[in-house]
Each structure stands twice: as C-alpha cells, then as structure tokens.
Amino acid sequence: NFGDGSGEILATTPTHIYSEEGTYTVTLTVIDNDGTSDTAVTSAVIGPPSPNEAPIADADGPYEGKVNKPVLFDASRSYDPDGSIVSYVWDFGDGENGTGQNPTHSYSKADTYIVKLTVTDDDGGVDSTSTYVVVKEEKQTPGFETAFLILAIVTAIGALRRKAK
C-alpha cells in the first residue's frame, strides 16, 4: 500500500508513481510460502520534480577545409548532465544546415565561416555554441601538362640558342 489511495500492488518488486507532492505512509507486507507474514511501514516524501539541467554544446574547432572538399564536424564532447542529447543541429554559416553529432559539409568558395551548433536534451533543454571554419582554395600541384610545357619551352630556347650560333 503506497498510502495515496491507489490500492495494493501484488508484485515481487513493486513500483509506483505518485501524482501529487506530499508525505505518504507506505506499508509493505511480505507473505512467505507457509502463510507467515511480516509488515514494515515507512514514509515517502514526494517533492517537486528536479529542474532540468540544460545540455552543454561543444562544437570543437576551429576547423580548416578546402573548397568542395568535405569538412568533418565533431560535437562528441557535448553532453547533458542529467539526461541525454537527442538533437544536434548545425548552421554551417553558408546558408546550409545539417544534423547529427558528426556531420560533414562541403563549402563552394574560400572564406571564413561562423558555424553554430545547437543541442537539445531529452527534457527540452537547449544550448548553442559557435566556432569557425577557414576554407581555402585547393593548391594545384604542377601536373604532367605543366611539366611538359616547361620542357617544351626549355627545348625551344635551347634550339634557338644553337641556331643563333
């Protein structure tokens, strides 16, 4: 008997949820296989629910990336002190958004972008933080065409020098 008029619960490990705050007299009666019983009485003080502690957003960073190459973002150090994070929303600073703890995003032009992370916990608490990403142009390494062009120029100069002699 949980003392709130809800009636008896016959179970090996009973549980009960009180609908109102207050002090209740809880009575536990145990009956063994021979019909022998014993009773214990205690008080249950039910107070207001604890307030939700907001989650802590951690967007890591700063990040670096190259134009049109995916940048991996990391919110794994975000946490909720009294529950769990159920949502990660990213604003990548270029008009695009993403979700998840570790999304990737590609930027179409070189610039520095402010990236915002917003996390929501299982009780509706919200926290946001910002970091930035520096996106640079991909440096082109001289390829076969460039090397061939240089070789052709050197050969032409050499031929002109021989001809001039």
One Martini backbone bead per residue (centre of mass of N, CA, C, O) as a GRO file, in nm:
protein
  165
    1ASN     BB    1   0.094   0.038   0.026
    2PHE     BB    2   0.125   0.394  -0.075
    3GLY     BB    3  -0.091   0.611   0.068
    4ASP     BB    4  -0.291   0.724  -0.202
    5GLY     BB    5  -0.537   0.519  -0.285
    6SER     BB    6  -0.434   0.298  -0.513
    7GLY     BB    7  -0.367   0.045  -0.379
    8GLU     BB    8  -0.266  -0.265  -0.424
    9ILE     BB    9   0.049  -0.440  -0.486
   10LEU     BB   10   0.124  -0.748  -0.651
   11ALA     BB   11   0.477  -0.787  -0.604
   12THR     BB   12   0.812  -0.834  -0.594
   13THR     BB   13   0.872  -0.537  -0.755
   14PRO     BB   14   0.743  -0.262  -0.676
   15THR     BB   15   0.586   0.021  -0.837
   16HIS     BB   16   0.550   0.393  -0.812
   17ILE     BB   17   0.346   0.681  -0.903
   18TYR     BB   18   0.309   0.997  -0.808
   19SER     BB   19   0.075   1.276  -0.857
   20GLU     BB   20   0.167   1.406  -0.577
   21GLU     BB   21   0.264   1.589  -0.341
   22GLY     BB   22   0.408   1.450  -0.034
   23THR     BB   23   0.321   1.250   0.255
   24TYR     BB   24   0.367   0.895   0.280
   25THR     BB   25   0.235   0.584   0.381
   26VAL     BB   26   0.425   0.288   0.366
   27THR     BB   27   0.321  -0.055   0.308
   28LEU     BB   28   0.486  -0.369   0.377
   29THR     BB   29   0.388  -0.700   0.280
   30VAL     BB   30   0.504  -1.026   0.372
   31ILE     BB   31   0.455  -1.355   0.219
   32ASP     BB   32   0.501  -1.673   0.259
   33ASN     BB   33   0.451  -2.010   0.180
   34ASP     BB   34   0.322  -2.051   0.490
   35GLY     BB   35   0.171  -1.756   0.561
   36THR     BB   36   0.376  -1.578   0.667
   37SER     BB   37   0.400  -1.247   0.812
   38ASP     BB   38   0.523  -0.909   0.734
   39THR     BB   39   0.563  -0.562   0.847
   40ALA     BB   40   0.635  -0.242   0.690
   41VAL     BB   41   0.697   0.107   0.778
   42THR     BB   42   0.696   0.415   0.583
   43SER     BB   43   0.815   0.714   0.438
   44ALA     BB   44   0.711   0.930   0.161
   45VAL     BB   45   0.876   1.200   0.003
   46ILE     BB   46   0.718   1.420  -0.228
   47GLY     BB   47   0.847   1.631  -0.457
   48PRO     BB   48   0.951   1.824  -0.672
   49PRO     BB   49   1.078   1.834  -0.956
   50SER     BB   50   1.357   1.851  -1.107
   51PRO     BB   51   1.534   2.054  -1.273
   52ASN     BB   52   1.655   2.112  -1.569
   53GLU     BB   53   1.955   2.051  -1.723
   54ALA     BB   54   2.132   2.179  -1.946
   55PRO     BB   55   2.306   2.142  -2.203
   56ILE     BB   56   2.637   2.100  -2.359
   57ALA     BB   57   2.789   2.269  -2.609
   58ASP     BB   58   3.041   2.122  -2.851
   59ALA     BB   59   3.210   2.212  -3.162
   60ASP     BB   60   3.483   2.261  -3.147
   61GLY     BB   61   3.755   2.368  -3.286
   62PRO     BB   62   3.878   2.487  -3.528
   63TYR     BB   63   3.852   2.474  -3.882
   64GLU     BB   64   3.958   2.309  -4.189
   65GLY     BB   65   3.945   2.368  -4.554
   66LYS     BB   66   3.833   2.285  -4.880
   67VAL     BB   67   3.715   2.334  -5.168
   68ASN     BB   68   3.482   2.081  -5.221
   69LYS     BB   69   3.547   1.960  -4.934
   70PRO     BB   70   3.498   1.774  -4.669
   71VAL     BB   71   3.390   1.861  -4.344
   72LEU     BB   72   3.447   1.752  -4.015
   73PHE     BB   73   3.229   1.744  -3.751
   74ASP     BB   74   3.239   1.780  -3.369
   75ALA     BB   75   3.006   1.686  -3.082
   76SER     BB   76   3.119   1.468  -2.863
   77ARG     BB   77   3.155   1.688  -2.610
   78SER     BB   78   2.875   1.686  -2.570
   79TYR     BB   79   2.633   1.730  -2.291
   80ASP     BB   80   2.419   1.580  -2.025
   81PRO     BB   81   2.390   1.591  -1.679
   82ASP     BB   82   2.055   1.463  -1.678
   83GLY     BB   83   2.096   1.297  -1.962
   84SER     BB   84   2.021   1.346  -2.311
   85ILE     BB   85   2.098   1.386  -2.639
   86VAL     BB   86   1.861   1.432  -2.930
   87SER     BB   87   1.998   1.702  -3.072
   88TYR     BB   88   2.174   1.809  -3.376
   89VAL     BB   89   2.236   2.148  -3.496
   90TRP     BB   90   2.363   2.291  -3.797
   91ASP     BB   91   2.527   2.601  -3.891
   92PHE     BB   92   2.755   2.664  -4.161
   93GLY     BB   93   2.733   2.985  -4.276
   94ASP     BB   94   2.605   2.927  -4.599
   95GLY     BB   95   2.282   2.834  -4.567
   96GLU     BB   96   2.344   2.565  -4.431
   97ASN     BB   97   2.235   2.249  -4.291
   98GLY     BB   98   2.262   2.014  -4.008
   99THR     BB   99   2.291   1.681  -3.866
  100GLY     BB  100   2.441   1.559  -3.596
  101GLN     BB  101   2.742   1.483  -3.443
  102ASN     BB  102   2.907   1.406  -3.746
  103PRO     BB  103   2.918   1.604  -3.985
  104THR     BB  104   2.928   1.698  -4.326
  105HIS     BB  105   3.083   1.973  -4.528
  106SER     BB  106   3.067   2.170  -4.825
  107TYR     BB  107   3.242   2.431  -4.980
  108SER     BB  108   3.232   2.664  -5.266
  109LYS     BB  109   3.411   2.881  -5.101
  110ALA     BB  110   3.640   3.091  -4.998
  111ASP     BB  111   3.644   3.125  -4.634
  112THR     BB  112   3.499   3.246  -4.333
  113TYR     BB  113   3.301   3.051  -4.105
  114ILE     BB  114   3.024   3.047  -3.905
  115VAL     BB  115   2.955   2.793  -3.662
  116LYS     BB  116   2.649   2.641  -3.543
  117LEU     BB  117   2.550   2.478  -3.237
  118THR     BB  118   2.253   2.282  -3.150
  119VAL     BB  119   2.128   2.146  -2.847
  120THR     BB  120   1.903   1.878  -2.731
  121ASP     BB  121   1.727   1.743  -2.479
  122ASP     BB  122   1.503   1.512  -2.318
  123ASP     BB  123   1.370   1.800  -2.171
  124GLY     BB  124   1.423   2.064  -2.379
  125GLY     BB  125   1.699   2.152  -2.358
  126VAL     BB  126   1.923   2.431  -2.455
  127ASP     BB  127   2.228   2.472  -2.660
  128SER     BB  128   2.488   2.702  -2.775
  129THR     BB  129   2.753   2.725  -3.028
  130SER     BB  130   3.066   2.855  -3.163
  131THR     BB  131   3.260   2.853  -3.464
  132TYR     BB  132   3.515   2.792  -3.715
  133VAL     BB  133   3.590   2.803  -4.078
  134VAL     BB  134   3.863   2.756  -4.300
  135VAL     BB  135   3.847   2.817  -4.649
  136LYS     BB  136   4.042   2.688  -4.914
  137GLU     BB  137   4.213   2.664  -5.179
  138GLU     BB  138   4.329   2.443  -5.393
  139LYS     BB  139   4.638   2.345  -5.453
  140GLN     BB  140   4.815   2.330  -5.745
  141THR     BB  141   4.990   2.087  -5.889
  142PRO     BB  142   5.209   2.015  -6.102
  143GLY     BB  143   5.162   1.859  -6.390
  144PHE     BB  144   5.219   1.719  -6.686
  145GLU     BB  145   5.153   1.972  -6.850
  146THR     BB  146   5.355   2.163  -6.713
  147ALA     BB  147   5.611   1.998  -6.760
  148PHE     BB  148   5.585   1.989  -7.068
  149LEU     BB  149   5.593   2.296  -7.114
  150ILE     BB  150   5.871   2.347  -6.992
  151LEU     BB  151   6.026   2.154  -7.177
  152ALA     BB  152   5.949   2.300  -7.443
  153ILE     BB  153   6.077   2.573  -7.376
  154VAL     BB  154   6.366   2.475  -7.327
  155THR     BB  155   6.400   2.349  -7.607
  156ALA     BB  156   6.348   2.608  -7.771
  157ILE     BB  157   6.576   2.775  -7.652
  158GLY     BB  158   6.803   2.582  -7.728
  159ALA     BB  159   6.750   2.594  -8.036
  160LEU     BB  160   6.787   2.902  -8.068
  161ARG     BB  161   7.082   2.913  -7.969
  162ARG     BB  162   7.204   2.725  -8.183
  163LYS     BB  163   7.107   2.895  -8.429
  164ALA     BB  164   7.261   3.166  -8.342
  165LYS     BB  165   7.569   3.041  -8.380
   0.00000   0.00000   0.00000
